[in-house]
Amino acid sequence: MFQQRTDLCAGDPGTVAARISTLSGLLELDTGIYIADIGAALLAETPVYAPLVREYAQAQLFSFDGDPRQIAALQAHYGDKATVLEHYVGDGEAHTAYVCDAASGMTSLFKPSPAALGFFNGFDDFGRVLQTETVHTTRLDAIDAIERIDFLKMDIQGSELRVLQHGREKLRECVAIQLEVSFIGLYEGQPTFGDIDHWMRANGYLPHRFMDIKRWSISPTVRNNNFRIPFNQLLEADAVYIKNPIALQHYSDNQLKRQVLFADLFFDSPDLAVYCLRELCTRQVLGEQALRQYFALLNTPAER
């Protein structure tokens, strides 16, 4: 048995730093960790990668948001720990941006669907278009500032599939992808969960977990005078896909090390971490003491 930890993102900086130091030591990490966050506006949650970027010197964050209203906050939040780039990442073509209120997070390169918005309480307001503008997108593979991506996070209101389709080269070493998937598209022509899942499986990734599943109330029924309190209708989720763990022969040694790190720090998945650690020991990349150290870490009581 091991002690289940709570969310590292809300943890004591000293304790988090110690855990990261222990993990990097037992994994004998000697290369950089490259993280990309596309659609990185600081609207609600703390990203799972935040403690690693903050505490690990060799972690490099590339933070993207095409909405200029979000850039100053990103720069102030991350400072020199990140490269903040004002790009609409996509297929390299020009598109119409449908600009909504900044607080709603619904600005998109897809046109909001009146029928879908009207199905959910409150979304007629959230998805109200304030203006449109023509924007030029940049293919992920065309961004020279990025050498490779080890972990990718995306929340870009329907454009996730375009990024994946035009970013295969930069993602060649990527072992984990967290992205928003929609069960019901709020935009016209928006790829939904099934489309994303099909691409992921076809390109060597399998679903690992949902970080969050969002339900929403159907118009016009409201619970306790608060339309934000859901009943059962699924809306969207933050899904995590990982490089196929059933085919570890396709992992390099460094990819296995990064997967251990992400499994522990990002996903609270010690079973995946142990699974990859055992493979590193089998390959004699690490000694059996690495497993013993990790089990000791799992069983160390700590307040987060």
WOWO-V610154 format. One record per residue. N is the residue number from 1. PHI is phi in whole degrees, -180 to 180 (NA if undefined). OMEGA is omega in degrees with one decimal (999 if undefined). D_LAST is the distance of its C-alpha to the last C-alpha in Angstrom with 1 decimal. Layout:
{{N PHI OMEGA D_LAST} {N PHI OMEGA D_LAST}}
This chain:
{{1 NA 177.2 18.8} {2 -139 179.5 15.2} {3 -77 176.7 11.8} {4 -77 179.2 10.6} {5 -87 172.6 7.1} {6 -99 -170.6 5.9} {7 -61 178.4 6.8} {8 -65 -175.6 6.3} {9 -61 -178.5 8.7} {10 -101 -171.6 6.9} {11 -81 175.2 4.3} {12 -66 -175.5 5.9} {13 -56 -179.4 9.1} {14 -64 179.9 10.0} {15 -67 178.3 7.4} {16 -62 179.7 7.9} {17 -61 179.7 11.5} {18 -65 179.2 11.8} {19 -65 179.1 10.8} {20 -63 178.3 13.3} {21 -63 179.1 15.7} {22 -63 -179.5 15.8} {23 -64 -179.1 16.3} {24 -65 178.5 19.0} {25 -71 -177.6 20.6} {26 -70 177.3 21.0} {27 -86 -177.4 22.2} {28 53 179.4 24.6} {29 -66 -179.8 24.0} {30 -137 176.6 26.9} {31 -130 178.4 27.3} {32 -71 174.6 25.8} {33 -115 -175.5 23.5} {34 -109 -176.4 25.1} {35 -119 175.2 23.4} {36 -123 175.8 25.5} {37 -123 -177.6 24.5} {38 -105 -170.0 27.7} {39 87 -167.0 27.6} {40 -91 -177.5 24.7} {41 -53 -177.4 25.3} {42 -85 -173.2 22.3} {43 -100 -172.3 23.0} {44 -141 -169.3 20.1} {45 -97 171.5 16.9} {46 -83 -178.6 14.9} {47 -61 -178.3 16.1} {48 -63 -176.8 14.2} {49 -83 -171.6 15.7} {50 -55 179.3 14.7} {51 -62 -179.5 12.1} {52 -66 178.8 14.8} {53 -63 -177.1 17.6} {54 -71 -168.1 16.0} {55 -108 -175.0 15.2} {56 -109 -171.2 17.8} {57 -61 -175.1 21.4} {58 -91 175.6 23.2} {59 -87 -180.0 21.5} {60 -122 179.3 24.0} {61 -105 170.0 23.6} {62 -110 -172.0 26.7} {63 -111 -175.3 26.1} {64 -116 165.2 29.0} {65 -155 -178.8 30.2} {66 -77 -179.1 33.9} {67 -85 -176.1 33.6} {68 -61 178.6 34.5} {69 -68 -176.0 33.0} {70 -98 -168.7 29.5} {71 -66 -176.6 30.1} {72 -60 179.9 29.8} {73 -65 178.2 26.3} {74 -64 180.0 25.1} {75 -64 179.5 26.8} {76 -67 -176.1 25.3} {77 -73 -173.1 21.7} {78 -100 179.5 21.9} {79 55 -177.0 24.8} {80 -82 177.0 26.0} {81 -81 -176.2 23.0} {82 -147 169.0 24.7} {83 -99 -177.7 28.3} {84 -99 -174.7 28.8} {85 -121 178.8 31.9} {86 -90 -179.7 33.8} {87 -132 158.3 35.1} {88 -89 -178.9 35.8} {89 -90 -177.5 35.1} {90 -171 -174.1 37.4} {91 -104 179.7 40.8} {92 85 -178.9 42.4} {93 -104 174.7 44.7} {94 -83 179.9 45.3} {95 -141 172.6 43.9} {96 -87 173.7 43.9} {97 -94 177.1 40.6} {98 -99 -170.4 40.3} {99 -89 176.9 38.5} {100 -111 178.6 36.7} {101 -55 -175.3 34.9} {102 -59 -176.9 32.0} {103 -70 -177.9 29.5} {104 -78 -177.2 30.4} {105 68 -174.2 29.4} {106 -107 173.3 32.6} {107 -58 -171.0 34.7} {108 -151 171.2 36.0} {109 -89 172.9 38.8} {110 -111 -179.4 39.7} {111 -75 177.2 41.7} {112 -56 -179.1 40.0} {113 -92 179.9 41.7} {114 -56 -178.6 43.2} {115 -65 -179.6 43.5} {116 -69 178.9 39.8} {117 -61 -178.6 38.6} {118 -69 179.1 41.0} {119 -69 -176.3 39.6} {120 -105 175.6 36.2} {121 -61 172.2 35.9} {122 88 -172.1 35.3} {123 -78 172.3 35.6} {124 -59 177.6 39.1} {125 -79 -178.5 37.6} {126 -58 -174.1 34.6} {127 -96 179.1 36.9} {128 -69 -178.0 39.7} {129 -82 179.5 41.0} {130 -85 178.4 41.7} {131 -165 173.3 43.5} {132 -122 176.5 44.1} {133 -152 177.3 44.4} {134 -87 179.7 45.2} {135 -127 177.0 42.6} {136 -105 -179.0 42.8} {137 -91 179.3 40.1} {138 -119 175.3 39.1} {139 -69 177.7 38.7} {140 -57 -179.6 35.5} {141 -67 -177.6 37.8} {142 -96 -177.4 39.7} {143 -90 -173.5 36.9} {144 -68 -177.6 37.8} {145 -65 -176.9 34.7} {146 -104 176.4 32.7} {147 -81 178.1 33.5} {148 -159 177.4 31.4} {149 -127 177.6 28.3} {150 -94 177.7 25.7} {151 -138 -179.0 23.4} {152 -120 172.1 24.9} {153 -120 180.0 23.5} {154 -139 170.1 26.1} {155 -151 -171.5 26.7} {156 -131 166.8 30.3} {157 51 171.6 32.0} {158 105 -175.8 34.1} {159 -93 -176.1 34.8} {160 -57 -177.1 32.3} {161 -65 177.5 35.1} {162 -61 179.4 37.3} {163 -62 -179.8 34.7} {164 -61 -177.0 34.2} {165 -65 -177.1 38.0} {166 -114 179.7 38.6} {167 -138 -173.9 35.8} {168 -60 -177.1 36.5} {169 -69 179.1 37.2} {170 -67 -177.8 34.0} {171 -95 -174.4 32.0} {172 -61 -179.5 33.9} {173 -103 -172.4 30.9} {174 -70 -178.8 28.2} {175 -107 -179.6 26.1} {176 -153 179.9 24.0} {177 -132 173.8 24.8} {178 -110 -178.0 22.8} {179 -150 176.9 25.3} {180 -78 175.4 26.3} {181 -122 -177.3 29.0} {182 -105 174.3 31.3} {183 -83 172.4 32.8} {184 -128 -177.6 35.3} {185 -70 177.5 36.4} {186 -90 -176.3 36.5} {187 -126 179.2 38.7} {188 -70 178.8 42.2} {189 76 -177.3 42.2} {190 -71 172.0 38.4} {191 -63 -179.2 37.3} {192 -114 -171.5 35.1} {193 -52 -178.4 32.8} {194 -62 179.2 35.7} {195 -66 179.0 36.9} {196 -64 -177.8 33.6} {197 -62 178.7 33.1} {198 -62 179.9 36.7} {199 -64 -177.7 36.2} {200 -59 -178.3 33.0} {201 -65 179.8 34.6} {202 -68 -177.6 37.8} {203 -113 168.7 35.9} {204 90 178.0 34.0} {205 -120 175.7 30.7} {206 -124 178.4 29.5} {207 -68 179.2 27.0} {208 -111 -179.9 23.6} {209 -162 166.6 21.6} {210 -100 175.4 21.4} {211 -75 -178.9 18.3} {212 -160 174.7 19.8} {213 -121 -177.4 23.3} {214 -102 170.7 25.0} {215 -107 -179.1 27.8} {216 -148 -178.9 30.3} {217 -76 -179.2 33.1} {218 -89 179.5 36.6} {219 -65 7.6 39.1} {220 -104 -173.2 40.5} {221 -75 -177.3 38.7} {222 -128 178.3 35.8} {223 -100 176.6 33.6} {224 53 177.9 33.3} {225 60 -179.4 34.7} {226 -135 -176.2 31.7} {227 -69 178.6 32.5} {228 -79 176.1 28.8} {229 -82 -172.7 28.2} {230 -84 164.4 29.2} {231 -100 -174.6 31.4} {232 -124 -173.1 31.4} {233 -67 175.9 32.7} {234 -70 176.3 30.6} {235 -116 -176.6 30.4} {236 -158 179.9 28.1} {237 -154 168.2 25.0} {238 -94 -177.2 22.7} {239 -102 175.2 23.8} {240 -114 172.9 22.7} {241 -112 178.5 25.6} {242 -124 174.7 25.6} {243 -55 -170.1 28.5} {244 -42 -177.9 30.4} {245 -80 179.1 28.6} {246 -83 -179.2 31.7} {247 -124 -176.5 33.7} {248 -65 177.6 31.7} {249 -64 178.7 35.0} {250 -90 175.0 34.6} {251 -90 167.1 31.4} {252 -79 177.8 31.9} {253 -59 -179.1 30.0} {254 -67 176.8 28.0} {255 -65 176.6 27.2} {256 -62 179.4 25.9} {257 -62 -179.5 23.6} {258 -67 178.8 22.3} {259 -65 175.0 21.9} {260 -59 -178.5 19.7} {261 -61 -177.9 17.5} {262 -68 -179.8 17.4} {263 -58 -178.5 17.0} {264 -77 -171.7 13.8} {265 -80 -172.5 12.2} {266 -95 -165.8 13.9} {267 -110 -176.7 15.0} {268 52 -176.8 12.7} {269 -123 -177.9 16.1} {270 -63 178.4 16.2} {271 -66 175.6 19.7} {272 -66 178.5 20.9} {273 -61 179.7 19.4} {274 -64 179.8 21.2} {275 -57 -179.7 24.3} {276 -75 176.7 24.6} {277 -62 179.5 23.8} {278 -61 178.1 26.7} {279 -66 177.3 29.0} {280 -63 177.3 28.3} {281 -71 177.8 29.2} {282 -61 177.6 32.2} {283 -76 -177.4 33.4} {284 63 172.1 32.9} {285 -75 175.2 30.9} {286 -124 175.7 28.3} {287 -83 -179.5 29.0} {288 -61 179.0 27.7} {289 -64 178.7 25.5} {290 -64 176.5 23.1} {291 -64 179.7 22.6} {292 -62 178.2 22.2} {293 -63 -178.0 19.6} {294 -69 176.9 17.6} {295 -63 176.5 17.9} {296 -64 178.5 16.8} {297 -64 179.5 13.6} {298 -64 -176.2 13.0} {299 -97 177.5 13.8} {300 -86 178.1 11.8} {301 -62 178.9 9.7} {302 -155 173.4 6.2} {303 -91 -179.3 3.8} {304 -108 999 0.0}}
